[in-house]
């Protein structure tokens, strides 16, 4: 009786797999902030001190966080804000405005977003302002406390900071830095960017108002640490309800991470990008293959997921082209080989194609000029070819100079996978690279 009861206490394997996928998907999709940042303690302390001066003492500041993608710039900022908001006074007073250069593409949109995030739409109403500076000054004035002597501190976080430098006259940056330099209102401007030359993009008047404080982050992640992170991301913790299942799963992950082919795949991903977020898509793809029938991730799953992640989008596009379009691509590649990468036009491509037709007894590929022109234009729409910079718009279409945006390996790979590709076309392609 007791044995049967013990057996009934075990979770069904289907439920274990469902719970496993829920835990790991949550871990991969919703990245939790680490308890303590390692290796960037000095940068953390520096940024925390700067933001404390604004949030508690009302001093204005500006700072840039610079580093490659995946180095941990946003994580550092979030950890500092989490630490800062633990203080009651800061929690009550500090206002945050988060802008992104990819979303707020001009100053008008940025100003609307600032108004929305500060909850001042009802205050602004239908007012008309003469300039951006007046509008921003009005917003900051509206945040002043009842005694009108002090204003609530505002933190402006500008993600993709370098894109704001491309706005007309850099009005947003000028006004934010101007307010942070003059004691109009306590604001902190934090720019986050991966461009090292970002200061060169700023106008002289903007640069003179910036404090020139910069925090640099560099990705110091080694491959051993990268591999350890993959192992940690996929392992189950001790609190998993079914201990036996968790032990088997973790043992499978250990074996997976020791596999030579798996290490080679992860090394390739590590070499292409140290941004750990890029490996999440790979792991999610592996996780989706786990089922009751196969409750483990095998090396072959990782290899297949990697093949899908690293698939060449342009080579895939070639599979959907017509035979005529594929022949034009081969003719262009032939011209590239002959003239060593010099640009070509439709007329040259068509002549090269005609040479191929002359070598054939049957004229299966005889197409009229307008049909060839249409195919050429379609290749341009797909961005497989593009006009040479500075080529005159007045030039007739068939004489407009173009460049091919594909290389030898992409074309050969597409030809091998092309469904029912005629042998003579393949042979012509091979001769073009001979």
N, C-alpha and C positions, 0 to 999 in steps of 0.2 A: 504493500500500500504506500509506504513511504517513498519507495523507488519511483512509483508512478507520479507521486506528487512532485518529486524533484525534477523529473522529466518535464512536467507541465510548466515548471517555473521558467524554462528556457524560452527565449523569444523565437518565433519562427524566423527562418533565414530571410524570407521576403521582407519582414519588418526590419530586420537588422540592416539589410541593403538600403532600404528606404531611409532609415535614420542616418546611416553613413553618408548617403548622398546629400541629405539635408544639411548635416554638420559641415561637410567639406565645401558644398556650394556656398554656404553662408560665409565660410572662411575665405574663399577665393573671391567672392563678389563684393563682400562688405569688409574691406580692410580695416581692422581695428588698430587704433594707435598703440604703439608699444608703451609699456609702463615707464621705461627709461630709455632714452636715446643713447646709443653707444658711439663713441668716436667723434661726436660733435658737441661735447660739453661746453667748450669755450664759446662756440657760435650761439648755443642755446642761452648761455648766461648773458652774452652781449645783447642779443635781441630782446630778452626778457627785461633787462635794465632799461633799454630804450623805450619799450612800450609801457613800462611802469612809470617812467617819468611823465609820459603823456596822460595815462589813465588816472594816476594818483596826484601828481604835482601840477598837471596842466601845462607841461612844457611841450612845445611842438617839435616833431622830429621827422626826418625822412631817411629811408635806408633801402638799399637794393640787395636782394638775395640772388646770387648768381651761381649757376652750376649746370652741368649737363642733365638731360632728362633722366629721371630715375635716381638722382643723387640724394633725394630726400628733402628738397626745398619746402614743399607743401607740408610734409610730415613735420618738419622742424617748426614751421609757423603754427600748425595746429597744436603741437605739444606745448609751445610757448603760450598760446591763447588758453589752453586748458589749465595750465599752471596759473595764469594771470586771473582767470575768472573764478578761481577758488576764493579770492578775496571778496568779501561782501560789498565793500565800497565800489570796487571795479564792476562787479556783477550788476549793481544798481545803476551805475552812471554810463559805462562805456557803450557807445553805439558802434556798430560795425557796418561797413559798406564793402561788398565784394564785387569787383568788376573784372571782366575777362576781355582781353583784346580781340578774341575770336568772335565774341558775341556783341560787344559794344563797339561797333565798327566806325562810329563817328561820335562827335561830342554831344550832338543833340540826343542820341539814343542813350549815351552815358549819363547825361543830366536827368533824363526821365527815370533811369534806373536808380540813380542816387536819391531822387525824390521819393520813389516807391519804397526803397529800402529804409529810408528814414521816416516813413509813414507821414509824409507831409503833403500828400496830394490835395487834401482838403484845405490846407493853409494856402498853397499856391493857387488853387482854383483856376480862374480865367485871367490871372494877372499877366500882363505883357511886359517883358523886360527888354531893355535896350541892348544889353550885352551878356555874354556868358558870365563875366565877373560879377555883374549885378545880381544875376540869378543865384549864383553860388553864395554870394554874400548874404542874400535874403534867406537862403536855406539855413546857413549857419547861425544867422540872427534869430531865426525861429526856434533854435534849439537852446537858447539862453534860458536859464532858470528864472524863477519869479522875481528875484531881487535884481535881475538884469546885470549884475556885476560879474557873474560867472556863467560860463557856457559848458554844456556837456561835452566831454572829449569824444572825438570821432576817429575811428581807425579806418583808413582807406587801404584796401588790399587790391593791388592791380596785377592780376595774373596775365601772363604773356605781355609784360610791360613794354617790350620792344615794339609791339604793334600799335601802341598808343602814340609812339613817336611818329607814326606815319599819318596821324590825323592832321587836318589842315591847320597850319600855324601852331600846332601843339598846344592849343588853347587850354585843354583840360589839364595837362601836366603843368603848364605855366601858372594857372590859377591855384592849383593845389599846392605847388611848391611855394608860391607867393604867400599864401595864407600860412603855410607851415613856417616860413621864415619871419614874416611879420607877426606880431602877437595879436592877430585879430580873433582867433579862436583856437583852442587846443586841438590840433589834429596831428595824427601820425600817418605818413604815407609810406606803405611798404610795397615795393615793386618786386615781382618774382619773374625772373627771365633766364633763358639758357644761352643768351648771346653775351659773349665776353666783351664785345666792342659796343655795348649798348650806349655808353656815354658819348661815343662819337656820333650817334644818331640825334642827340639832343641839340636844339638851337642854343646859341650863345646865351640868350636871355633866360632860357630854362635852366641851362647848366649852372649859371651863376646863382640861381636860387636853390639849387639842390645841395644838400649837406655833404655830398661825396662820401657818405658812409657806405661801405660795401661789405657784405658777408659772403665769402666764397665757400662753396661746398664742392668737394670732388668725390666721385664714386671710387671708394677704396675696396670694393667687394672683390675678394679672390674667388677662383673657381671652386675651391674647397668649401668656402662659406656659402656660395651659390648652391652647391649640391646639398649642403646641410639644410639650407632653407627649403629646398624642394622636398627633402625628406620630412622636415617639420610640418610643412603645409599639408602633406598627404597622410601623416600619421594620426592615429586616434589617441585621445587622452585616456587616462586611467578611469575617468568617471563614466565611460561608455557602459550602458546597462549590461551588455552581454560580453563578459570578460574573455571567454574562449574565442569568440568571433574577432574581438579587438586584437588579441594576441596573434591570431593567424594573419589578420590584415597587416599588422605592423611588421611581422616577419616577412610577408610578401613584399612590402615596400622596401625593407632593408635589402632583400635579394635584388629587387628592381634597380635600386641605386648603385649596386655593386656591378651590375651587368655592363660589359664593355661597350656594346652597341648603344645602350642608353646614355652612357657617359659621353660618347661621341656626339650624339644628338644634342645633349644639353650643352656640350662645349661649343657646338655650332651656334646655338641660340645665345650663349654667353658672349661669344665673340662678336655677334652682330649687334647685340644690345645688352648692356648691363642693367637696363631698366627691368626690375623684377616683375613689373606688371605685365610685360610682354609674355612671360612664361605662364601666366594665369590662363590664357586662352588655350595653351597647349594642354595644361593639366585638366581644364574643364572638358576638353574634347576626350581625354582619356577616361575621365570619370563617367561620361555619358555612356561608355561601353560596358560599364560594370552592371551586372544583372544577377539574378538568383542562380542562373545556370553557370555564370562565370564571375564569382564574387572576388575578383582580384584584377589588378592592372598588370598586364604582361608586357615585356619589351616590344612585342610586335604592335601593341596598341599605341605605344609612345612613338614608334617609328612612323606609323600611319598618320597619327595626329600631327607629327612634325611635317610630314610630306604635304598635308593639307594647309598647314600654317605658312609654310615657305613656298607654296605653289606660286608660280609666276603668272600674275594676272594677265599680262600682255600676251604671253604664249597661249594662255587659255582662250583669249579673244580670237586668236587665229583659227581655232577649231571651227568657229562659226562663219568663217568667210566663204564666199563662193570660189569656185575653181579659177575664175577670171581674176578675182582680187588676189588670190594666192599666187597666181602667175605674175601679176604686176609686182608683188612683194619680192619674188625671186629675181625678176628683171632689175629691180632697184638694187638688190644686194649684189647682183652681177656688176652693175654700174659702179657701185661703191668699191668693189674689188679692183676694177679696171682703173678708175680715176682716183683711187686712194682717199675715199671719203668726201670728195668734192660734191656740192649740191647738184641736183638733177631737176629736169622738168618733165611734164607729161609726155612731150614729144619724144624725148630721149628714151623714156621708159617704153613707149609704144613701139619705137623702132627696134629696141632690144627684144621685145615680145615678138615682133614680126620675124626677126632672125630665127627665133625658135620655131615659129610656124613654117618657115621656108624649109627647115630640115625635115619636116614631116610630110608624108605623102597625102594623108587625109586631112581635111581642113575642119576638124571637129571644133577647134577653138577660134574660128573666124568670127570676130565681133566687129560691129560698126564702130566708128569713132565716138559717136554720142554715148554708146553703151560703155566704152572704155573710160570716157570722161566721167560718167556717173559712178563707176566703180572707184575711180581715182578720188573723187570727191568724198565717197563713203569712207575710204581709208583715212582721209583728212579729218572727217567728223569723229572717227574713232581714235584720233590722235596717234595713229601709227606712223603718220608722216606729218611734218609741220613746215610752214613756210619759213624760209631763212629770214632772220631779223633784217629789217631795212629793205627787203625786196619790195619794189614799187607796187602799190595797189592798182595802178593804171595798166600794168602789164596784162596782156591777155592770159586767161587762166591756164591754157596749155603751155605757156612759156614761163610761168611763175616758178621760181626756184624753190625746191623742197629738200628736206633732209629726212632720212629714214630713222625712226626712233626705236629700232629693233637691232639686236646683234645676231651674229652667225648662229650661236647656240640656241637662241630662242626660236629662230626659223626652223632649224633642223629638228628640234624637239617637237614643234608643231606639225611638221611634215610626217614624222613617225607616227604621231597619234591621230592624224587627220583621217576621218572615216572614208575608206575606199578611195584613197588618193591615187590617181592614175600613175602607172609606173614611169611613163615617159616624163611626166612632170617631176617626179622624184629624181630621175636620172639627170634631168636638166639642172635641177637644184644642186646635185652632187658635183656636176661638172663646173658649176658656177663657183664652187669653193675649192676646186681641185688644185 
